[in-house]
Amino acid sequence: MINRICTFYFTGTDTTKTVVEEFAKELGKKLGIDNFFHYNFTTPEFREKMPKFGKGDIVIGGVPTIAGRVPNLLLPYLKTIDGEGALGVSISLFGNRNVDDCLVEFRDLMEQGGINVIAGGAFVGEHSFSEILAKGRPDAEDLKIVREFADAVATKIKNEDLSKPEMVGEVPYRPYYTPRDRNGNGIDIRKVKPKTDMDLCIDCKLCAELCPMAAIDFDDVSQVPGICMKCCACIKKCPTKAKYFDDEGYLYHAHELEDMYERRAEPEYFV
């Protein structure tokens, strides 16, 4: 019997949060459950500990797709999931290109942590690199499909069906996606970091507070001594648009994505 609905997610620019929380709200409505526990592990202080889940819980987990996989910088934390027999739903957001193997990899991480994953979904969110690619998504149509997904999972639970559906993706997982230039040469953006227009910056410190890797120097936000995972929270949430990327390879890749994946990708779910 389910008596608590738990959300457990990473969300740089709030697209994953939007989908996971909409799903949880609809699931609670359909199952008549109003006991919720929300855990957003985006910022480092929330990855210093792992919440405990157990029987009677259903965990709605959510991560973004980065380079076709679960973000590698999150793997050490996700390998400590403590599920102890909870039911689970895995959700991956992707930026209109492809979810690739992120969904099945996240499912497997939840399973390895003791969560019995009975459903999964791949949903579309505005790409972190772009304000054009999947602009404004998840939108109203996406959220309608999220609710349909939650309704299907609620029915499955009421029918006491704990089967594990096949999901999109490959196991063994494919290598992380490597962007390439027009000549087919790989573009390495791993060490690229955002810049700051100090004429626009008001030193509000929001970027440093939001950074999932605590990479931005709090005393001098123009400095990024830590690792940047390209979630673009600092760029998209800056109130004065002071943060930006100017690396040629990064910008080429972003424009290439916008050109190649202009079509509307659609969500998929598996119950």
N, C-alpha and C positions, 0 to 999 in steps of 0.2 A: 504493500500500500504506500502510495506517495503522500507525504505530509509536508514536504518542503521543496520549493523550486529555487534552485541556486543558479545564479549567473556567474561566469568565470571567464574573463576576457581581457584582451589587449587591444587598445584602440588609440592610434595616434591622432587621427583626425575625426573620430567619433562615428565613422561608418559602421564599424563592427559593433560598437555599443548600441547603435540605433536598431540594427537587425536583432541582436541577441535579446535586448530588453523588450522589443515588440513581440518576439516569439514567446518570451517568458510570460508577458502579460496575457496574451491570448491563451496560452496553455493553462494558466491559472484560472482563467475565466471558464474554459471548457471542462476543467477537472474540479472546479469549485474549491480551489486552493487559494488562500490569501496570505500564506506564510512564505515570504520571499527573503532570500539572502543574496546580496549583490557583492561581487568581488572583482574590482577593476585592478589588474596587476600591471598597468601600463608604466607607472613611475617606479623607480628603484626601491623606494621604501616599502612598497607593497610586494616586492619580490624577495624581501628578507625573510618572509615566512610563507608557508603554504596552508591554506585553510583545510580543515578536515571535513570530508564528506563521508556519508555512510548509507546504510540501508534506510529507506524511507525518503531519501533525497533523489531528485533528478537534477543533474548538472548540465546546464546549457553552456557549453564552452565555445569561445569564439576567438579566432586569430586572423590576422591579415595574411594574404599570400605575398611573399616577397621572393622574386626570381623563381616562382613556381613551386615553392616549398614553404614549410613553416620557417619563420625567420630563425636563422642559425643562432643568433644571439639569445634567443629565448629557450633554446633546447636544454641547457643545464637546469633551468628552473622547471620546465615542463616535465622533465624526467623525475621530478620529486612529487608529482601529483599523488595525493593520498585519498583514494576513492572508497576503499573498503566496502565494495558491493553496491554502491550507488548506481542508479541508471544514468544514462548520459545521451546527449545529442551533441554532435560535433558540427560546427559551422565555420566555414572559411569565406572570407571576403576577397574578391579579386578586382583589379582595376580595369575591367573590360577586355583584357587580353585573354587569359586562361587561368583556371585554378590549378591546372597541371596536377601535381601530386600532393598539394598542401592538405586537401581534405582527408585523404587516406592516411597521410602521415600524422595529422593531428588526432584522427580517430585512434590510431595505434598508440600514440602517446597517452591518450586517456585510458585506453584499455590496459596498457602496461602499468598504469597507476591504480588499477583496481576498479575502474568505472566500466560498467556494462553498456556499451554504446549501441543504442537500438535504432538510431536514425542519424542522418547527416544532410547538410545542405551547403551548396556553393552559391553565394550571392554576390551581386555586383555593387561596388561603391566607387565614388569618384576617385580616380587614380591619384595617388599621393604626389606624383610628379607633375600633375596637370590640372588646370581648371577647365579643360575642354573635354578630356577623355572621361566618359561616363559622368558628365557634369551634373551635379545635384542628386546623384544617386547614393543610396537607395531612395527612389522616389515613390509616389503613391502606388504605382503598379507593382513595384518590388515589394512594398509592405503588404499589399494584398496577398501576394504569393507567400510571404512569410506567415501570414495568418492561416492560409490554407495548409501550409506545412505543419503549423502547430495543431490545427484541427485534426490532421491525419495522425499525428503522433498521439494526441489525446485519445482518439479512437483505438489506436493500437494498444495503448495502456489499459483502457477499459476492457479490451478483449483479452487481457493478460498475455499478449503476444510479445515475447522478449527476443524475437529472432533478430539476426544481424543482417541487414541488407547489403548487397554489393553497392559500392560507391565508385564514382568516377576517379580515375587515377591509376597509377601503376605501382606495383610492389615487385621487386625492389624499386625504390624511388629513383627517378632520374636525377642527374646532376643539377645543381642550381643553374637556372637560365643565364646565359652569357649574352649580353647585347653585343651587336657587331656593327661596324661602320659600313659605308657603301661598298667598300672593297672586300668585305667579309672578314676583316680583322677584328678580334675581340676588343671591346671597350671595357677597361677596368675602372669602375667608379667607386670601388670600395673605400678608397681614402679621400674621396671628394667630400668637402665640408661646406656648409652654407657661409655666405658672407653677410656683412651688416652694413647698411647705408647709415652712417652715423648722423647724417643730416636729418634723417627721418626717425631714427631711434629716440624714444623718450625714456629709455632706461627703466621700463616698468618691471623688468625681470621676468615677465611671463614666459618667455622662451626658455629661460634656465629652469624655471619651475616645472614646465611641461615636458622637457626633454626626457624621453624614456631611458636614455643611457647616462643621464646626468653629465652630458658631454660639454655643456656650455658653461663657461666661467661665470659664476654669479656676480663677481665684482667687476668684471669687464666682459659684457655679453658679446662683444665682437670677437672674442677668442673662443675657439672650440678645441680644447686640448684632448678631449675624449673621443671615443668612437662614435661616428654618425651612422645610423642605420637607414637613413633616407626616408623616414616616416613622414617628414615634412610638417610635423606639428608646429614647429617654430615658424615656418613660413606661412602656413595657412591660417594660423591663429594670431599672428602679429597684428595688433590693432592699427599700426601705421604702415604695414607692408615694407618694413625695413629689412627683413631677411630675404635672401635670394641666393640662387646658385648661378655661377658664371663659368663653370668648367665646360670647355668646348665639347668633350665627349659626353658629359651628362646631358647637356642641352640637345645634342644631336640625337641621343637615345630617346629623350622625352618627345621631341618632334617626330621621330620615326614612329613611336608608338601611336601618337595622335593621327598620323597619316595611315598607318597600316590597320588600325583597329577602330576605325570610325564607326563601324556598324554597331548596333545595339546588341551586346551579349545578353543572354537571358539566364536567370537563375535556374538551378536544378536542385531537387531534393530527393532523398532516398529514404523510404520508410519500410 
